[in-house]
């Protein structure tokens, strides 16, 4: 009887470990998928301009700001910060969520971004609805001391 109890306990622990390992992989994969979207966003901005990069923004983003207004803002930011050079992710958070607007995965990424005139910190919030294959940018905040200059 002791051997059966030990076997059941071991299997239960193995099951819990496997569940934790698999859920961790989902979070890491979500982070990597979100990073790909942000990298593509910066690549599009640097080679094709701001308008082309709008394909990576979700409809939720444009419920708060009009596309034309965001393009104008991005142009003004570029004039102050300069041309994009590089970025690196310095922080992130991953959330699995369900709400009245649907369920999915949200990823918040913090990037240190290098521009030709001034560096910036950019915070992106990306969302992938359940059943979707790609993340979309639903929040984008840019801060830089360079925005207070010139």
N, C-alpha and C positions, 0 to 999 in steps of 0.2 A: 504494500500500500504506500509506503514512503517513496518508493521509486516512481510510482505513477504520479504522486503529488509533485515530486521534483520535476518530472517530465512535463506536466501541465504548466507548472510555473515557468519553466524554461521556454516553452512554446509561447506562453503569454508575453514574456519579456521580448522574445524574438519578434513577435507580431507588433508590439509597440515600437521597437527599434526600427523595423521595416517601414512602418507608417511614418515615423518621424523623418527617416532618411528620404523617403519619397516626397514628403511635403517640402522638405528643405530643397530638394532638387527643383521643384516647381517654382520656388521663390528665386532661386539662382537663375533659372532659365528665363523667368520674367524680367529680372534685372538686365540680363544680357540682351534680350529682345528689345527692351526699352532703350538701352544704350545704342543699339543699331539704328533705331529711328532718330535719335538725337544726332548721331554721327552723320546720318544721311541728310538731316535737316541742315547742319552746318556745311556739308559738302555742297548742297544745292544753293545755299545762300552765297557761298564763296565763288561758285562757278556760273550760276544761272540767275541769281538775284532773288529777291525776297518773294516775289509773286509765285515763282515756281515752288518755293518751300511751303506754301500754304497747303499743299496736298497732305502734309503730315499733321495738320491741325484738325481736330475733330469738330463736329458741329456744336458740341457743348461750349467750345472756346468762343465761337462766334455768336452765342446767345448773349454774351457780355460785352463784346466789342464788334463793330462792323469790320469786315475785311478791309475796306478802303482806309479806315482809321488805323488799323493795325499796320498796313503797308506804309502809311505816312509816318507812324511812330517808328517803325523799323528804319526808315530812311533817315530820320532825325538822329536815332541812336547811332547809326553807322557814321554819320557826319561827325559826331562827337568822339566815338570810340575808334574809328578807323576800320580798315578791312580785317576780316577774320583771318587768324593765323592758325590757332590750335585750341584744343580744349582737353581737359581731363576731368573725369568724374572723381569727386572728392567725398561724396556721401550719397547714401540712398536709403530708401525705405520701401518695402513692398507690402501691400495690403490686399487681401482677398475680401471682397465685400458684396453684400446683397442689400439693395435698397428698393424704394418704390420706383426708381428709374431704371432698375435692372441690376443684374449681378455681373461681376467680372473681377478683374485685377487692376489695381492702381499701383503705379510706381512713381515715387518722387526721387528725382535725381538732382544733385547739386554739382555744378560744373564750374571750375576755374577756367575762364576763357581768355585767351590772349588775342588782342586786336593790335593793329599797328600803332595806335595812339595811346590807348589806356587798357589795362586789364579790367575784367568784369567777373562778377559771380552771377551765374544764371541758374535759376531753379525752374525745373520742368516738372510738371505733373502729367503723367501719361495714363491712359485708360484703355484697357482691352476688354470689351464685353464678352461674356461667355459665348462661345461658339464662333467668335471672330478670330482671325489669324494674326492681325497686326495691332500694335498700340497706336493711339492717336494722341497728339499733344492737346491737353485740355486746360493747361495752365502754363504760363511762361512769365517769369519775373526776372528782371535784369537790374542789378545794382552795380554802380561803379562811381568812384570819386570823380572820374572823368566826365560824368554827366553834369557835375556841378561847375565844371571849368568851361572856359571859352565863351 
